[in-house]
Amino acid sequence: MDEEKLKYFVSRYKELDGDELIELHNRRDTLTEEALLALDATLQGKGLNTDILSRFSAIQSEKTSQPELEPGQRLSQSILARVCRIAFILPIWLPVQHVISRSEIQIGGIWAGLLAGILFYVGYRIGDQVTLSVCNSDNITFQKKKLTLWLLLIGAVIVYFILHVFAESLVIQ
């Protein structure tokens, strides 16, 4: 055992907060002998019981035994991907909304609700397919996938506003 290494690890671990020490404790099988001794001494010095941490670590590892998702899969489940899917509903619904609200045709609430539900579903499915094809593409990097999703989101919003202005100009004439 090297005393210099032990002193180094003790001084380094004293600077860590409780969460960082627990994270380090969870990876204790990767530490050297000096690092283990320094970690145990630091934990005891801060009043953290290593036996309880070991039990907690075992429980956490059982809970997190699910396989780690690939970056593309994580991206497809992200907030950005969800918003992108929903944004595709807007341009599909807008023309129908203007036709219903501006026309002389009177339709019942049930039919309007059914039409809205169908169009929302179609818009979401289109957005879902486009988003998944971007996220699962093997030809582009993770950063380009993320950029593409942002561009799709911005594009859907721009198309929505263009259609809105176009529909309003038709009503005015």
C-alpha angles and dihedrals in degrees: 000000000000114000093200091056091048092052090047093052093045092053091045095048093048088065093056123094124231097269092051091049091050090050089050090048089054088057095044093124088069095053129098123244093261092048091050093051092047091048093050091047092049093047092050090046090055092046097251115142112225093206092057091045090052091052091046090049091052091051091048093049090053090051094047097045089114113116116265113253121238116248092254091052091047089050092051089056095045127110090250092058092046093051090046090054091050093046090065089065093065101066092043095050099041100073091049091047091055093046092051096044097042103036132088090237113111116205127178125253093250092054092045090050092048091049091048091049092050093047093046089051093048092047092048093048091050090048090046093052094046093046093047092048090054094045095046096044113122094195098073135053125251092255091052090049090053092046090049091053090051090049091049090050093049090044093053091050092047092049089049092054093044090052090046092053091044092050092047091050090053091052093050093053 
